[in-house]
Amino acid sequence: MKHHYQSMQTPHLIVIGGGFAGLELIKKLNNKPIKITVLDKNNYFNFQPLMYQVASGGLGPDAIAYPLRKIIGSMPNVAFRMAEVKEVNTAQNEVITNIGNFTYDYLCIATGAQTNFFGNAELEKHCMQLKSIPDALDLRSDILQEFEKALSESKTGDIERFLNFVVVGGGPTGVETAGSLAEIKKNVIPADYKEIDANKMQVHLIEAAPRVLAAMSEISSKKAQQFLEELGVHVQTNTAVESYDAKTGNLTLSNGQILKTDTVIWSAGVKGKTIPGISADLVVRGNRYKVDAFNKIETLNNVYAIGDISYMTTDEAFPNGHPMVGTVAQQQGKLLGNNLLKIINNQQPKPYNYFNLGSMATIGRHKAVFEIFGIKMQGYIAWLGWMFIHLMLLVGFRNRLVVFLNWMWNYVSYQRAIRIITRPFVPKQ
Ligand SMILES: Cc1cc2nc3c(=O)[nH]c(=O)nc-3n(C[C@H](O)[C@H](O)[C@H](O)COP(=O)(O)OP(=O)(O)OC[C@H]3O[C@@H](n4cnc5c(N)ncnc54)[C@H](O)[C@@H]3O)c2cc1C
């Protein structure tokens, strides 16, 4: 029997966010006796793990984004509205958006995370970030514009700041971005910008912790740093960014060093993307909603949070919450789907248990670190594994094919084909 959205009355579930968590939730509830409205400010799902490849010209944005309506279209009990949620009124069971208000019986918040500048307004204003597709396109434009500036202003002699690229934060995103920039230096500058001395382009990776990829094993961290250094990246660990003056281009580090740069890429932290209306008492560490073992926001009866925005602790393994990664988001989405069906049928829901599938990062051609089910690999095989898993995780056959073909092209040509400035980046003053 098909459950048609238009004729269904209750129960009505509103899902805010069609990301990793929200999508898995609705897939579980496809054609089930629950009416669902998905609200997202974008009309696409964004596969964030490959965003750095859009920023570095290896992939176009349509390779990693997937239309939400294409996924939801075939789900009879689910409807989509492109809407930015402004506020939630839990007393009235109401969601307030830029296109009007919606009432719910159950609400699930799956809004994900945003970049954390730890309260530094100057850094927030002037650093590049990598949290959305527009961010990735801005960064792509900025990188190419810096090369153009270096050429047009080469006579003044002061081109150092245009060709210095500083990545802050040595997690997977920072490591992968720094690796891509180093490959641009090696392969793109000599081909496209032959008047620029490629040796003048410098890539720096700044990490406050004692090692890069701190969430992985020591061996993976060590190997990743070695791969980066082989590519010519200057890696500084135990070093934090103190301040950035965009006018002079001076980036001051905690060890007193000043790097002159026009491009600081901030990948040093994320925090939950909360929505006004939920009591501040329920927002804890990392700006996330405190949830119980069933992803229900504590003290609220019918409001759930899943994915990056949720903060669930366990006494032993996760006293500080689960990592903000795609696997947790997907697992919580699936479980909540099953649990909501149980709750509606007055059955006991199941608590969440994180099943850690491992983690990985790639550092340029033939180089990656890979940890899965306790198996640790580095180098060529890890790189192949990284590519295979990312292809499989992409949503939709077309996206897989486009990414695969782009990777093949980049592999044989040593180039990043999408070196185009379609929307010039204008830095904030
Ligand atoms: C650059 C980068 C690389 C990453 N690489 C990896 C990786 O390699 N492996 C890994 O496991 N994880 C990785 N992650 C983390 C992973 O992407 C997140 O853990 C995952 O996306 C969390 O899923 P989510 O559903 O909670 O949030 P998201 O997937 O971010 O989805 C949130 C959705 O909510 C919508 N939204 C937000 N606010 C509103 C609002 N007010 N109104 C309407 N809609 C709203 C957004 O548009 C978005 O569609 C990476 C993250 C980034 C940024």
The ligand as a MOL file (V3000), in Angstrom:
LIG
                    3D

  0  0  0     0  0            999 V3000
M  V30 BEGIN CTAB
M  V30 COUNTS 53 58 0 0 0
M  V30 BEGIN ATOM
M  V30 1 C 35.2770 19.7090 4.0970 0
M  V30 2 C 34.7060 18.5500 4.8800 0
M  V30 3 C 35.2150 17.2790 4.7070 0
M  V30 4 C 34.6960 16.2040 5.4260 0
M  V30 5 N 35.2160 14.9510 5.2230 0
M  V30 6 C 34.6910 13.9050 5.8710 0
M  V30 7 C 35.1660 12.5870 5.6330 0
M  V30 8 O 36.0900 12.3840 4.8320 0
M  V30 9 N 34.5860 11.5450 6.3040 0
M  V30 10 C 33.5560 11.7550 7.1890 0
M  V30 11 O 33.0350 10.7910 7.7750 0
M  V30 12 N 33.0890 12.9840 7.4470 0
M  V30 13 C 33.6260 14.0550 6.8100 0
M  V30 14 N 33.1500 15.3080 7.0560 0
M  V30 15 C 32.0880 15.4650 8.0570 0
M  V30 16 C 30.7340 15.1080 7.4830 0
M  V30 17 O 30.5290 15.7900 6.2740 0
M  V30 18 C 29.6820 15.4770 8.5140 0
M  V30 19 O 29.9220 14.7440 9.6840 0
M  V30 20 C 28.2820 15.1590 7.9940 0
M  V30 21 O 27.9980 15.9580 6.8630 0
M  V30 22 C 27.2500 15.4080 9.0800 0
M  V30 23 O 25.9970 15.1210 8.5790 0
M  V30 24 P 24.7410 15.9690 9.0580 0
M  V30 25 O 23.5660 15.3590 8.3830 0
M  V30 26 O 24.7550 16.0950 10.5350 0
M  V30 27 O 24.9940 17.4390 8.4810 0
M  V30 28 P 25.1420 17.9060 6.9550 0
M  V30 29 O 25.4950 16.7740 6.0730 0
M  V30 30 O 26.0450 19.0810 7.0020 0
M  V30 31 O 23.6750 18.3820 6.5620 0
M  V30 32 C 23.0580 19.4780 7.1690 0
M  V30 33 C 21.9660 19.9910 6.2410 0
M  V30 34 O 21.1820 20.9320 6.9670 0
M  V30 35 C 20.8800 22.0450 6.1410 0
M  V30 36 N 20.6420 23.1890 7.0280 0
M  V30 37 C 21.4690 23.6930 7.9680 0
M  V30 38 N 20.8930 24.7230 8.6050 0
M  V30 39 C 19.6600 24.8780 8.0490 0
M  V30 40 C 18.5820 25.7650 8.2900 0
M  V30 41 N 18.6180 26.7100 9.2380 0
M  V30 42 N 17.4690 25.6510 7.5210 0
M  V30 43 C 17.3860 24.7070 6.5570 0
M  V30 44 N 18.3700 23.8250 6.3050 0
M  V30 45 C 19.4960 23.9110 7.0490 0
M  V30 46 C 22.1210 22.1770 5.2740 0
M  V30 47 O 21.8400 22.8860 4.0720 0
M  V30 48 C 22.5110 20.7230 5.0240 0
M  V30 49 O 21.9200 20.2110 3.8640 0
M  V30 50 C 33.6560 16.4160 6.3430 0
M  V30 51 C 33.1370 17.7010 6.5250 0
M  V30 52 C 33.6500 18.7630 5.7930 0
M  V30 53 C 33.0880 20.1330 5.9880 0
M  V30 END ATOM
M  V30 BEGIN BOND
M  V30 1 1 1 2
M  V30 2 1 2 3
M  V30 3 2 2 52
M  V30 4 2 3 4
M  V30 5 1 4 5
M  V30 6 1 4 50
M  V30 7 2 5 6
M  V30 8 1 6 7
M  V30 9 1 6 13
M  V30 10 2 7 8
M  V30 11 1 7 9
M  V30 12 1 9 10
M  V30 13 2 10 11
M  V30 14 1 10 12
M  V30 15 2 12 13
M  V30 16 1 13 14
M  V30 17 1 14 15
M  V30 18 1 14 50
M  V30 19 1 15 16
M  V30 20 1 16 17
M  V30 21 1 16 18
M  V30 22 1 18 19
M  V30 23 1 18 20
M  V30 24 1 20 21
M  V30 25 1 20 22
M  V30 26 1 22 23
M  V30 27 1 23 24
M  V30 28 2 24 25
M  V30 29 1 24 26
M  V30 30 1 24 27
M  V30 31 1 27 28
M  V30 32 2 28 29
M  V30 33 1 28 30
M  V30 34 1 28 31
M  V30 35 1 31 32
M  V30 36 1 32 33
M  V30 37 1 33 34
M  V30 38 1 33 48
M  V30 39 1 34 35
M  V30 40 1 35 36
M  V30 41 1 35 46
M  V30 42 1 36 37
M  V30 43 1 36 45
M  V30 44 2 37 38
M  V30 45 1 38 39
M  V30 46 1 39 40
M  V30 47 2 39 45
M  V30 48 1 40 41
M  V30 49 2 40 42
M  V30 50 1 42 43
M  V30 51 2 43 44
M  V30 52 1 44 45
M  V30 53 1 46 47
M  V30 54 1 46 48
M  V30 55 1 48 49
M  V30 56 2 50 51
M  V30 57 1 51 52
M  V30 58 1 52 53
M  V30 END BOND
M  V30 END CTAB
M  END
